[in-house]
Protein backbone atom coordinates (compact mmCIF):
# COMPACT_ATOMS: atom_id res chain seq x y z
CA UNK A 1 0.00 0.00 0.00
CA UNK A 2 1.69 3.27 -1.01
CA UNK A 3 2.22 5.52 2.01
CA UNK A 4 0.87 9.02 1.64
CA UNK A 5 2.06 12.23 3.23
CA UNK A 6 -0.55 13.40 5.77
CA UNK A 7 -2.07 16.37 3.95
CA UNK A 8 -1.81 18.63 6.98
CA UNK A 9 1.96 18.12 6.87
CA UNK A 10 2.13 19.56 3.39
CA UNK A 11 -0.20 22.51 3.34
CA UNK A 12 1.72 25.63 2.34
CA UNK A 13 1.55 27.05 5.86
CA UNK A 14 3.23 23.91 7.20
CA UNK A 15 6.09 23.68 4.72
CA UNK A 16 9.13 24.50 6.89
CA UNK A 17 10.95 27.70 6.00
CA UNK A 18 14.49 27.00 4.81
CA UNK A 19 15.71 30.25 6.41
CA UNK A 20 14.25 29.29 9.76
CA UNK A 21 14.95 25.61 9.72
CA UNK A 22 17.02 24.04 6.97
CA UNK A 23 16.85 20.71 8.72
CA UNK A 24 13.08 20.69 8.71
CA UNK A 25 13.21 21.47 5.00
CA UNK A 26 15.66 18.66 4.42
CA UNK A 27 13.37 16.29 6.26
CA UNK A 28 10.47 17.65 4.25
CA UNK A 29 12.42 17.05 1.04
CA UNK A 30 13.40 13.60 2.25
CA UNK A 31 9.80 12.62 2.88
CA UNK A 32 9.25 13.07 -0.84
CA UNK A 33 11.64 10.18 -1.31
CA UNK A 34 9.68 7.83 0.84
CA UNK A 35 6.14 8.80 -0.03
CA UNK A 36 4.24 8.27 -3.20
CA UNK A 37 1.28 10.58 -3.10
CA UNK A 38 1.32 14.35 -2.95
CA UNK A 39 -1.73 16.49 -3.51
CA UNK A 40 -1.61 18.70 -6.66
CA UNK A 41 -1.78 21.86 -4.59
CA UNK A 42 1.14 20.61 -2.53
CA UNK A 43 3.21 20.02 -5.65
CA UNK A 44 2.74 23.66 -6.67
CA UNK A 45 3.46 24.65 -3.06
CA UNK A 46 6.73 22.75 -3.30
CA UNK A 47 7.58 24.52 -6.53
CA UNK A 48 6.81 27.87 -4.95
CA UNK A 49 8.86 26.93 -1.92
CA UNK A 50 11.88 26.07 -4.03
CA UNK A 51 11.63 29.18 -6.17
CA UNK A 52 10.93 31.66 -3.33
CA UNK A 53 13.99 30.46 -1.44
CA UNK A 54 16.31 30.56 -4.37
CA UNK A 55 16.91 26.84 -4.16
CA UNK A 56 16.93 26.85 -7.92
CA UNK A 57 19.39 29.76 -8.06
CA UNK A 58 22.55 29.45 -10.08
CA UNK A 59 20.66 27.68 -12.81
CA UNK A 60 19.97 29.42 -16.08
CA UNK A 61 16.35 29.98 -17.03
CA UNK A 62 16.24 26.83 -19.10
CA UNK A 63 17.76 24.69 -16.36
CA UNK A 64 15.51 26.27 -13.74
CA UNK A 65 12.47 25.62 -15.83
CA UNK A 66 13.68 22.11 -16.45
CA UNK A 67 14.44 21.42 -12.79
CA UNK A 68 11.38 23.21 -11.57
CA UNK A 69 9.14 21.45 -14.04
CA UNK A 70 10.96 18.17 -13.52
CA UNK A 71 10.52 18.51 -9.80
CA UNK A 72 6.85 19.24 -10.08
CA UNK A 73 6.39 16.70 -12.84
CA UNK A 74 8.07 14.06 -10.71
CA UNK A 75 5.94 14.85 -7.70
CA UNK A 76 2.76 14.87 -9.73
CA UNK A 77 3.83 11.76 -11.63
CA UNK A 78 4.46 10.08 -8.28
CA UNK A 79 0.90 10.93 -7.33
CA UNK A 80 -0.47 9.58 -10.58
CA UNK A 81 1.47 6.37 -10.27
CA UNK A 82 0.31 5.92 -6.70
CA UNK A 83 -3.28 6.23 -7.81
CA UNK A 84 -2.60 3.92 -10.75
CA UNK A 85 -1.00 1.26 -8.57
CA UNK A 86 -3.77 1.40 -6.00
CA UNK A 87 -1.89 -0.27 -3.32
CA UNK A 88 0.98 -1.55 -5.43
CA UNK A 89 4.29 -0.72 -3.81
CA UNK A 90 7.29 0.93 -5.42
CA UNK A 91 10.03 -1.34 -6.70
CA UNK A 92 13.19 -0.51 -4.77
CA UNK A 93 14.87 0.68 -7.91
CA UNK A 94 11.95 2.32 -9.60
CA UNK A 95 13.63 4.82 -11.98
CA UNK A 96 11.29 7.52 -10.75
CA UNK A 97 12.44 6.96 -7.19
CA UNK A 98 16.06 7.12 -8.34
CA UNK A 99 15.29 10.45 -9.98
CA UNK A 100 13.51 11.62 -6.83
CA UNK A 101 16.50 10.61 -4.74
CA UNK A 102 18.87 12.47 -7.07
CA UNK A 103 16.64 15.52 -7.05
CA UNK A 104 16.26 15.50 -3.27
CA UNK A 105 20.02 15.16 -2.97
CA UNK A 106 20.42 18.17 -5.25
CA UNK A 107 17.87 20.23 -3.31
CA UNK A 108 19.34 19.15 0.01
CA UNK A 109 22.87 19.99 -1.10
CA UNK A 110 21.66 23.43 -2.20
CA UNK A 111 20.15 23.97 1.21
CA UNK A 112 23.34 22.85 2.90
CA UNK A 113 25.65 24.49 0.40
CA UNK A 114 24.53 27.97 1.35
CA UNK A 115 27.02 29.81 3.50
CA UNK A 116 30.70 29.05 3.94
CA UNK A 117 32.24 26.40 6.10
CA UNK A 118 32.04 22.69 6.73
CA UNK A 119 28.89 20.62 7.22
CA UNK A 120 28.11 16.93 7.66
CA UNK A 121 25.72 15.45 5.12
CA UNK A 122 24.37 11.89 5.38
CA UNK A 123 23.81 9.96 2.18
CA UNK A 124 25.24 8.83 -1.12
CA UNK A 125 27.93 11.23 -2.39
CA UNK A 126 27.10 10.38 -6.02
CA UNK A 127 23.74 12.19 -5.69
CA UNK A 128 25.22 15.57 -4.73
CA UNK A 129 25.03 18.44 -7.20
CA UNK A 130 28.18 20.15 -5.89
CA UNK A 131 31.07 21.51 -8.00
CA UNK A 132 33.18 18.44 -7.23
CA UNK A 133 32.91 15.25 -5.25
CA UNK A 134 36.08 13.63 -3.95
CA UNK A 135 36.76 9.99 -4.71
CA UNK A 136 38.65 7.71 -2.31
CA UNK A 137 40.58 6.01 -5.09
CA UNK A 138 43.69 3.88 -5.28
CA UNK A 139 46.98 4.67 -6.98
CA UNK A 140 46.02 2.94 -10.22
CA UNK A 141 42.87 5.12 -10.58
CA UNK A 142 41.05 2.37 -12.49
CA UNK A 143 38.08 2.02 -10.13
CA UNK A 144 37.45 -0.41 -7.32
CA UNK A 145 34.90 -1.07 -4.61
CA UNK A 146 33.38 1.21 -1.97
CA UNK A 147 32.85 4.83 -2.90
CA UNK A 148 35.27 4.42 -5.84
CA UNK A 149 33.00 1.76 -7.32
CA UNK A 150 29.85 3.79 -6.61
CA UNK A 151 31.31 6.87 -8.32
CA UNK A 152 32.44 4.93 -11.39
CA UNK A 153 29.02 3.26 -11.69
CA UNK A 154 27.15 6.56 -11.35
CA UNK A 155 29.50 8.55 -13.60
CA UNK A 156 29.37 5.97 -16.37
CA UNK A 157 32.05 4.31 -18.50
CA UNK A 158 33.59 7.55 -19.77
CA UNK A 159 35.12 8.04 -16.33
CA UNK A 160 37.39 5.01 -16.75
CA UNK A 161 38.63 6.44 -20.04
CA UNK A 162 39.39 9.77 -18.37
CA UNK A 163 41.27 7.99 -15.56
CA UNK A 164 43.31 5.96 -18.03
CA UNK A 165 44.27 9.24 -19.72
CA UNK A 166 45.90 10.45 -16.48
CA UNK A 167 49.62 9.86 -17.00
CA UNK A 168 51.45 7.39 -14.78
CA UNK A 169 54.12 8.86 -12.49
CA UNK A 170 55.51 5.40 -11.83
CA UNK A 171 54.64 1.96 -13.24
CA UNK A 172 50.92 1.43 -12.41
CA UNK A 173 50.74 4.65 -10.37
CA UNK A 174 48.59 7.56 -11.64
CA UNK A 175 47.92 9.16 -8.26
CA UNK A 176 50.39 8.52 -5.41
CA UNK A 177 49.06 8.29 -1.85
CA UNK A 178 48.33 11.78 -0.51
CA UNK A 179 48.02 13.39 -3.96
CA UNK A 180 44.94 14.25 -6.06
CA UNK A 181 43.87 14.32 -9.72
CA UNK A 182 40.74 15.86 -11.32
CA UNK A 183 38.43 14.47 -14.01
CA UNK A 184 34.98 15.52 -15.30
CA UNK A 185 31.94 14.18 -13.44
CA UNK A 186 30.31 12.82 -16.64
CA UNK A 187 26.84 11.48 -15.67
CA UNK A 188 27.10 12.63 -12.06
CA UNK A 189 25.20 15.72 -10.85
CA UNK A 190 28.64 16.99 -9.73
CA UNK A 191 30.65 18.75 -12.45
CA UNK A 192 34.01 17.28 -11.45
CA UNK A 193 35.51 14.35 -9.55
CA UNK A 194 38.70 14.90 -7.58
CA UNK A 195 40.40 11.55 -7.08
CA UNK A 196 42.66 11.23 -4.08
CA UNK A 197 44.35 8.29 -2.42
CA UNK A 198 44.37 7.88 1.34
CA UNK A 199 46.81 5.74 3.32
CA UNK A 200 46.20 2.15 4.33
CA UNK A 201 46.05 1.98 8.16
CA UNK A 202 48.99 0.00 9.59
CA UNK A 203 48.57 0.90 13.24
CA UNK A 204 49.45 4.58 13.06
CA UNK A 205 53.24 4.60 13.25
CA UNK A 206 53.92 4.70 9.51
CA UNK A 207 52.97 8.33 8.85
CA UNK A 208 49.32 7.52 8.14
CA UNK A 209 47.97 10.70 9.78
CA UNK A 210 50.19 12.98 7.69
CA UNK A 211 49.31 11.08 4.52
CA UNK A 212 45.58 11.30 5.24
CA UNK A 213 45.84 15.04 5.89
CA UNK A 214 47.80 15.34 2.65
CA UNK A 215 45.03 13.55 0.70
CA UNK A 216 42.42 16.05 1.98
CA UNK A 217 44.75 19.01 1.41
CA UNK A 218 45.70 17.93 -2.12
CA UNK A 219 42.02 17.66 -3.06
CA UNK A 220 41.41 21.13 -1.62
CA UNK A 221 44.36 22.56 -3.58
CA UNK A 222 42.96 21.09 -6.81
CA UNK A 223 39.54 22.61 -6.01
CA UNK A 224 41.18 25.98 -5.28
CA UNK A 225 43.19 25.85 -8.50
CA UNK A 226 39.94 25.33 -10.44
CA UNK A 227 38.16 28.00 -8.33
CA UNK A 228 35.46 25.55 -7.32
CA UNK A 229 33.03 26.70 -4.62
CA UNK A 230 31.51 23.52 -3.23
CA UNK A 231 33.20 20.24 -2.54
CA UNK A 232 32.03 16.98 -0.96
CA UNK A 233 34.33 14.44 0.70
CA UNK A 234 33.71 10.81 1.63
CA UNK A 235 35.50 9.58 4.76
CA UNK A 236 38.74 8.77 3.00
CA UNK A 237 40.58 5.58 4.10
CA UNK A 238 37.93 4.56 6.66
CA UNK A 239 36.55 1.69 4.55
CA UNK A 240 38.77 -0.87 2.85
CA UNK A 241 41.88 0.96 4.09
CA UNK A 242 40.84 0.47 7.70
CA UNK A 243 41.61 3.92 9.14
CA UNK A 244 39.91 4.42 12.55
CA UNK A 245 36.78 6.50 11.91
CA UNK A 246 37.12 8.96 14.81
CA UNK A 247 40.77 9.74 14.17
CA UNK A 248 40.13 10.14 10.44
CA UNK A 249 37.21 12.49 11.14
CA UNK A 250 39.40 14.71 13.33
CA UNK A 251 42.05 14.92 10.61
CA UNK A 252 39.45 15.67 7.94
CA UNK A 253 37.80 18.50 9.93
CA UNK A 254 41.09 20.07 11.06
CA UNK A 255 42.61 19.96 7.56
CA UNK A 256 39.54 21.31 5.77
CA UNK A 257 38.82 24.06 8.30
CA UNK A 258 42.44 25.26 8.16
CA UNK A 259 42.38 25.35 4.37
CA UNK A 260 39.01 27.12 4.05
CA UNK A 261 40.16 29.77 6.55
CA UNK A 262 43.08 30.69 4.32
CA UNK A 263 41.66 30.46 0.81
CA UNK A 264 38.93 31.97 -1.36
CA UNK A 265 38.05 28.63 -2.92
CA UNK A 266 36.37 26.33 -2.10
CA UNK A 267 34.04 28.13 0.32
CA UNK A 268 31.90 25.12 1.25
CA UNK A 269 32.86 21.56 2.09
CA UNK A 270 30.41 18.75 2.84
CA UNK A 271 31.64 15.79 4.85
CA UNK A 272 29.55 12.93 3.53
CA UNK A 273 28.70 10.22 6.05
CA UNK A 274 27.55 6.94 4.58
CA UNK A 275 26.59 5.35 7.88
CA UNK A 276 25.55 6.19 11.43
CA UNK A 277 29.00 5.59 13.00
CA UNK A 278 30.61 7.79 10.41
CA UNK A 279 28.04 10.55 10.86
CA UNK A 280 28.42 10.64 14.64
CA UNK A 281 32.22 10.68 14.36
CA UNK A 282 32.13 13.58 11.90
CA UNK A 283 29.65 15.52 14.04
CA UNK A 284 31.82 14.99 17.12
CA UNK A 285 34.86 16.17 15.17
CA UNK A 286 32.89 19.27 14.06
CA UNK A 287 31.85 19.85 17.67
CA UNK A 288 28.20 19.43 16.80
CA UNK A 289 25.56 17.78 18.93
CA UNK A 290 24.91 14.16 17.97
CA UNK A 291 21.53 15.15 16.54
CA UNK A 292 20.90 17.87 13.98
N1 LIG B 1 28.78 7.76 -0.73
C1 LIG B 1 29.49 8.24 0.32
N2 LIG B 1 30.36 7.49 1.04
C2 LIG B 1 30.51 6.20 0.67
C3 LIG B 1 29.80 5.63 -0.42
C4 LIG B 1 28.91 6.47 -1.13
N3 LIG B 1 28.20 6.03 -2.18
N4 LIG B 1 30.18 4.31 -0.53
C5 LIG B 1 31.05 4.08 0.47
N5 LIG B 1 31.26 5.20 1.20
C6 LIG B 1 32.12 5.41 2.37
C7 LIG B 1 32.47 4.18 3.17
O1 LIG B 1 31.39 3.86 4.03
C8 LIG B 1 33.68 4.70 3.93
O2 LIG B 1 33.26 5.44 5.05
O3 LIG B 1 33.37 5.88 1.91
C9 LIG B 1 34.34 5.68 2.94
C10 LIG B 1 35.63 5.18 2.32
O4 LIG B 1 35.56 3.78 2.14
P1 LIG B 1 36.17 3.09 0.81
O5 LIG B 1 35.33 3.42 -0.34
O6 LIG B 1 36.39 1.65 1.13
O7 LIG B 1 37.58 3.82 0.58
P2 LIG B 1 38.98 3.63 1.34
O8 LIG B 1 38.83 3.10 2.71
O9 LIG B 1 39.69 4.93 1.15
O10 LIG B 1 39.68 2.49 0.47
C11 LIG B 1 40.03 2.82 -0.85
O11 LIG B 1 38.97 0.86 -1.68
O12 LIG B 1 37.26 0.87 -3.19
C12 LIG B 1 38.61 0.72 -3.06
O13 LIG B 1 39.49 1.48 -5.17
C13 LIG B 1 39.36 1.80 -3.79
O14 LIG B 1 41.46 0.71 -3.50
C14 LIG B 1 40.66 1.78 -3.04
C15 LIG B 1 40.23 1.52 -1.60
Boltz pocket constraint, residues with backbone or C-beta under 6 A from the ligand:
constraints:
  - pocket:
      binder: B
      contacts: [[A, 123], [A, 124], [A, 125], [A, 126], [A, 136], [A, 137], [A, 138], [A, 143], [A, 144], [A, 145], [A, 146], [A, 147], [A, 148], [A, 149], [A, 150], [A, 198], [A, 234], [A, 235], [A, 236], [A, 237], [A, 238], [A, 239], [A, 240], [A, 241], [A, 242], [A, 272], [A, 273], [A, 274], [A, 275], [A, 278]]
      max_distance: 6.0
